[in-house]
Amino acid sequence: MEPGSGELHSLQGWLHSDPEVRRSVVSDLRFSTPRPGEMGTALDVLELVTGNGWSAASFVLALVAWRQTRPQRPRVEIRRGDTVVVLTDCSPEEIERATRALDTAADEDRAT
């Protein structure tokens, strides 16, 4: 297991345990570490490939539920195409904004 990857493994497991998400998402963990002599930190990414049955609302609610189980609630950044959504406080407004932005991005993906 890569250093600092525990949260991503936890999130991946959580998403796989959610039937709504599991049906339409395939996930893969990606790790990178700085090369010798480079400054910086490792970049850990959970990459998701979504299918036709993907629901932004189910996905965001699964992320929010996972985040609430964490002792230190991490900032979660979601990217879909050019759309970037960040979950920080998971207020109802933030959840609604994230769901709407991801639905719009999904609609744009289907239109192309």
PASEBA-1860 file (N, C-alpha, C; in nm, 3 decimals):
! residues 112
1> MEPGSGEL> 0.084/-0.117/0.000/0.000/0.000/0.000/0.089/0.124/0.000 ~ 0.054/0.220/-0.080/0.131/0.343/-0.092/0.111/0.430/0.032 ~ 0.212/0.514/0.067/0.195/0.604/0.180/0.077/0.699/0.154 ~ -0.005/0.721/0.256/-0.116/0.815/0.245/-0.233/0.765/0.163 ~ -0.230/0.640/0.123/-0.336/0.589/0.036/-0.454/0.532/0.114 ~ -0.446/0.528/0.246/-0.552/0.469/0.326/-0.688/0.531/0.303 ~ -0.694/0.663/0.290/-0.822/0.730/0.267/-0.881/0.691/0.132 ~ -0.796/0.682/0.031/-0.847/0.643/-0.102/-0.894/0.499/-0.104
9> HSLQGWLH> -0.822/0.411/-0.036/-0.868/0.271/-0.026/-1.002/0.265/0.047 ~ -1.015/0.345/0.151/-1.140/0.350/0.226/-1.254/0.399/0.137 ~ -1.229/0.507/0.062/-1.331/0.561/-0.027/-1.367/0.461/-0.136 ~ -1.269/0.396/-0.194/-1.295/0.297/-0.298/-1.382/0.184/-0.242 ~ -1.349/0.135/-0.124/-1.430/0.031/-0.062/-1.572/0.077/-0.034 ~ -1.586/0.199/0.013/-1.718/0.256/0.043/-1.802/0.263/-0.083 ~ -1.743/0.313/-0.192/-1.817/0.325/-0.317/-1.855/0.188/-0.371 ~ -1.768/0.090/-0.356/-1.799/-0.046/-0.404/-1.908/-0.111/-0.320
17> SDPEVRRS> -1.925/-0.066/-0.196/-2.028/-0.125/-0.111/-2.165/-0.063/-0.133 ~ -2.171/0.049/-0.205/-2.298/0.115/-0.234/-2.356/0.058/-0.363 ~ -2.470/-0.013/-0.356/-2.524/-0.080/-0.476/-2.552/0.017/-0.592 ~ -2.602/0.136/-0.563/-2.632/0.234/-0.668/-2.506/0.275/-0.743 ~ -2.398/0.298/-0.668/-2.272/0.342/-0.729/-2.203/0.224/-0.796 ~ -2.199/0.111/-0.728/-2.127/-0.006/-0.779/-2.177/-0.049/-0.917 ~ -2.307/-0.034/-0.942/-2.365/-0.076/-1.070/-2.310/0.002/-1.188 ~ -2.268/0.128/-1.165/-2.236/0.213/-1.279/-2.095/0.272/-1.276
25> VVSDLRFS> -2.010/0.226/-1.183/-1.877/0.285/-1.170/-1.772/0.175/-1.161 ~ -1.664/0.194/-1.234/-1.545/0.111/-1.223/-1.435/0.201/-1.168 ~ -1.363/0.156/-1.065/-1.263/0.243/-1.003/-1.124/0.183/-1.013 ~ -1.026/0.274/-1.007/-0.885/0.235/-1.012/-0.806/0.336/-0.931 ~ -0.717/0.286/-0.845/-0.630/0.374/-0.767/-0.503/0.400/-0.845 ~ -0.459/0.525/-0.847/-0.335/0.565/-0.915/-0.246/0.636/-0.815 ~ -0.120/0.595/-0.809/-0.026/0.655/-0.715/0.096/0.707/-0.789 ~ 0.150/0.816/-0.742/0.278/0.863/-0.793/0.354/0.926/-0.677
33> TPRPGEMG> 0.484/0.917/-0.683/0.568/0.977/-0.579/0.673/1.063/-0.648 ~ 0.722/1.165/-0.579/0.826/1.247/-0.639/0.950/1.163/-0.668 ~ 1.015/1.194/-0.778/1.140/1.126/-0.811/1.252/1.181/-0.724 ~ 1.361/1.105/-0.709/1.473/1.154/-0.627/1.518/1.292/-0.675 ~ 1.534/1.382/-0.579/1.576/1.518/-0.609/1.464/1.614/-0.638 ~ 1.338/1.564/-0.656/1.223/1.651/-0.681/1.158/1.690/-0.550 ~ 1.109/1.813/-0.546/1.035/1.858/-0.429/0.887/1.829/-0.455 ~ 0.813/1.817/-0.351/0.671/1.796/-0.368/0.623/1.675/-0.292
41> TALDVLEL> 0.495/1.650/-0.303/0.434/1.537/-0.234/0.380/1.438/-0.335 ~ 0.346/1.323/-0.287/0.286/1.221/-0.373/0.147/1.266/-0.415 ~ 0.106/1.222/-0.531/-0.028/1.250/-0.580/-0.102/1.117/-0.587 ~ -0.206/1.103/-0.508/-0.287/0.982/-0.507/-0.423/1.016/-0.565 ~ -0.472/0.933/-0.656/-0.596/0.961/-0.726/-0.681/0.835/-0.730 ~ -0.810/0.852/-0.707/-0.906/0.745/-0.730/-0.978/0.781/-0.859 ~ -0.951/0.705/-0.963/-1.008/0.732/-1.095/-1.133/0.647/-1.112 ~ -1.241/0.709/-1.157/-1.368/0.639/-1.177/-1.411/0.648/-1.322
49> VTGNGWSA> -1.455/0.538/-1.376/-1.514/0.536/-1.509/-1.662/0.507/-1.488 ~ -1.746/0.598/-1.537/-1.889/0.584/-1.513/-1.959/0.527/-1.635 ~ -2.067/0.456/-1.609/-2.145/0.396/-1.716/-2.276/0.470/-1.737 ~ -2.360/0.413/-1.822/-2.486/0.477/-1.858/-2.580/0.499/-1.740 ~ -2.579/0.410/-1.643/-2.672/0.422/-1.532/-2.622/0.512/-1.420 ~ -2.514/0.584/-1.444/-2.453/0.666/-1.339/-2.547/0.778/-1.295 ~ -2.558/0.797/-1.165/-2.641/0.902/-1.106/-2.554/0.994/-1.023 ~ -2.548/1.121/-1.063/-2.468/1.218/-0.988/-2.516/1.227/-0.844
57> ASFVLALV> -2.647/1.227/-0.824/-2.703/1.239/-0.689/-2.659/1.122/-0.601 ~ -2.670/0.999/-0.651/-2.629/0.882/-0.572/-2.480/0.887/-0.542 ~ -2.401/0.927/-0.641/-2.257/0.934/-0.624/-2.219/1.038/-0.519 ~ -2.274/1.159/-0.529/-2.242/1.265/-0.434/-2.288/1.226/-0.294 ~ -2.405/1.169/-0.281/-2.452/1.128/-0.147/-2.365/1.017/-0.088 ~ -2.315/0.926/-0.172/-2.223/0.822/-0.123/-2.093/0.887/-0.075 ~ -2.042/0.986/-0.149/-1.921/1.057/-0.106/-1.943/1.129/0.026 ~ -2.056/1.196/0.039/-2.088/1.268/0.162/-2.097/1.171/0.280
65> AWRQTRPQ> -2.164/1.059/0.260/-2.177/0.959/0.368/-2.039/0.906/0.409 ~ -1.953/0.876/0.310/-1.817/0.829/0.342/-1.741/0.936/0.419 ~ -1.747/1.058/0.372/-1.672/1.168/0.434/-1.713/1.186/0.580 ~ -1.840/1.166/0.610/-1.889/1.182/0.747/-1.837/1.073/0.840 ~ -1.786/0.964/0.786/-1.731/0.857/0.870/-1.585/0.881/0.905 ~ -1.522/0.978/0.844/-1.380/1.003/0.863/-1.357/1.090/0.985 ~ -1.255/1.058/1.067/-1.226/1.140/1.185/-1.189/1.283/1.148 ~ -1.108/1.299/1.045/-1.077/1.431/0.991/-1.139/1.433/0.852
73> RPRVEIRR> -1.244/1.506/0.838/-1.320/1.503/0.713/-1.241/1.568/0.600 ~ -1.191/1.486/0.508/-1.105/1.539/0.403/-1.182/1.619/0.298 ~ -1.112/1.710/0.237/-1.163/1.784/0.122/-1.166/1.684/0.007 ~ -1.275/1.680/-0.068/-1.287/1.588/-0.180/-1.304/1.669/-0.307 ~ -1.218/1.642/-0.404/-1.226/1.711/-0.533/-1.269/1.610/-0.638 ~ -1.372/1.646/-0.714/-1.428/1.560/-0.818/-1.409/1.631/-0.951 ~ -1.355/1.561/-1.048/-1.337/1.616/-1.182/-1.411/1.529/-1.282 ~ -1.487/1.594/-1.366/-1.553/1.525/-1.478/-1.538/1.616/-1.598
81> GDTVVVLT> -1.452/1.576/-1.691/-1.421/1.664/-1.805/-1.358/1.791/-1.752 ~ -1.411/1.904/-1.794/-1.360/2.034/-1.748/-1.425/2.081/-1.618 ~ -1.520/2.005/-1.567/-1.591/2.042/-1.446/-1.514/1.994/-1.323 ~ -1.495/2.085/-1.228/-1.429/2.052/-1.101/-1.524/2.091/-0.989 ~ -1.552/1.996/-0.901/-1.640/2.017/-0.786/-1.559/1.983/-0.661 ~ -1.567/2.069/-0.560/-1.496/2.045/-0.435/-1.598/2.037/-0.321 ~ -1.590/1.928/-0.245/-1.675/1.914/-0.126/-1.591/1.947/-0.004 ~ -1.633/2.046/0.072/-1.560/2.085/0.193/-1.645/2.073/0.318
89> DCSPEEIE> -1.766/2.129/0.316/-1.850/2.123/0.436/-1.972/2.034/0.418 ~ -2.000/1.995/0.295/-2.113/1.906/0.263/-2.247/1.960/0.313 ~ -2.262/2.091/0.306/-2.391/2.151/0.340/-2.492/2.112/0.233 ~ -2.621/2.123/0.262/-2.721/2.092/0.159/-2.700/2.172/0.031 ~ -2.658/2.298/0.045/-2.634/2.381/-0.073/-2.515/2.329/-0.155 ~ -2.410/2.287/-0.085/-2.292/2.236/-0.154/-2.325/2.104/-0.225 ~ -2.403/2.018/-0.160/-2.443/1.891/-0.220/-2.527/1.916/-0.345 ~ -2.621/2.008/-0.336/-2.706/2.041/-0.451/-2.623/2.099/-0.565
97> RATRALDT> -2.531/2.190/-0.533/-2.445/2.251/-0.634/-2.357/2.144/-0.703 ~ -2.301/2.053/-0.624/-2.216/1.947/-0.678/-2.296/1.855/-0.769 ~ -2.413/1.815/-0.725/-2.498/1.726/-0.804/-2.537/1.792/-0.936 ~ -2.577/1.916/-0.930/-2.617/1.988/-1.051/-2.500/2.001/-1.150 ~ -2.381/2.036/-1.098/-2.264/2.052/-1.184/-2.225/1.919/-1.249 ~ -2.230/1.810/-1.173/-2.195/1.679/-1.229/-2.300/1.629/-1.327 ~ -2.428/1.657/-1.301/-2.533/1.622/-1.396/-2.513/1.696/-1.528 ~ -2.482/1.825/-1.519/-2.457/1.905/-1.639/-2.339/1.852/-1.717
105> AADEDRAT> -2.231/1.818/-1.648/-2.113/1.763/-1.713/-2.145/1.629/-1.780 ~ -2.225/1.547/-1.714/-2.265/1.417/-1.772/-2.348/1.439/-1.898 ~ -2.441/1.536/-1.893/-2.523/1.568/-2.011/-2.435/1.614/-2.127 ~ -2.334/1.695/-2.096/-2.243/1.743/-2.200/-2.163/1.627/-2.259 ~ -2.122/1.532/-2.174/-2.049/1.415/-2.223/-2.134/1.333/-2.318 ~ -2.261/1.316/-2.283/-2.352/1.237/-2.368/-2.380/1.306/-2.499 ~ -2.378/1.439/-2.500/-2.408/1.515/-2.622/-2.293/1.513/-2.722 ~ -2.173/1.480/-2.675/-2.057/1.480/-2.767/-2.030/1.345/-2.825
END
